[in-house]
Amino acid sequence: MCIRDRLRDIITDLLKDKDVEKAKEILPTQNGVFFGSLEYDKYYWSDLEHTLIILDKVDTLPREKLDLYYICSW
């Protein structure tokens, strides 16, 4: 299983019941130099949903000689 599929499975599983304790264990928030919350609130779950949308878009791209780069910004 590729990393993309594993991430999709993890996110899908977390979104089923939105169990905060499970999220803290499997896909925790991280301290760092950024502007954002460390809470497991509606924004955390929304970010997971958005990630699924991006993963679905990646699946529609041609596979031949394709390099993908993920860049994020706040």
C-alpha positions in Angstrom: 0.0 0.0 0.0 1.4 3.4 -0.9 1.7 6.3 1.5 -1.2 8.1 -0.2 -3.5 5.2 0.3 -2.5 4.7 3.9 -3.1 8.4 4.6 -6.5 8.2 3.0 -7.4 5.1 5.1 -6.2 6.8 8.3 -8.2 10.0 7.6 -11.3 8.1 6.6 -11.2 6.1 9.7 -10.8 9.2 11.9 -13.6 11.0 10.2 -16.0 8.1 10.9 -16.5 8.9 14.5 -14.3 12.0 15.1 -12.8 10.4 18.2 -10.4 12.9 19.7 -8.4 10.4 21.7 -7.9 8.3 18.6 -6.9 11.4 16.6 -4.3 12.3 19.3 -2.8 8.8 18.9 -2.9 8.3 15.2 -2.7 11.8 13.6 -1.8 14.3 16.4 -1.5 18.1 16.0 2.1 19.4 16.3 3.7 22.3 18.0 5.7 24.5 15.7 6.2 27.9 14.1 2.8 28.4 12.5 -0.5 30.2 12.9 -3.1 27.7 13.9 -4.7 25.8 16.6 -3.5 22.6 18.3 -7.1 21.8 19.2 -9.1 18.9 17.8 -12.0 21.2 16.8 -14.0 21.8 13.6 -10.9 23.1 11.9 -8.9 19.9 12.6 -11.7 17.8 11.1 -12.2 20.2 8.2 -8.5 20.0 7.3 -8.8 16.2 7.2 -11.8 16.5 4.9 -9.8 18.9 2.7 -6.9 16.5 2.6 -9.2 13.8 1.3 -10.3 16.1 -1.5 -6.7 16.7 -2.5 -5.9 13.0 -2.4 -8.8 12.3 -4.7 -7.6 15.0 -7.2 -4.1 13.4 -7.2 -5.7 10.1 -8.2 -7.1 11.7 -11.4 -3.6 12.7 -12.6 -1.8 10.7 -15.2 0.8 8.4 -13.7 3.4 8.5 -16.4 6.5 10.5 -15.6 4.7 12.6 -13.0 6.5 14.3 -10.1 4.2 15.7 -7.4 5.2 18.3 -4.9 3.2 19.3 -1.9 3.6 22.9 -0.8 1.7 24.5 2.0 1.5 28.0 3.3 -0.4 29.9 5.8 
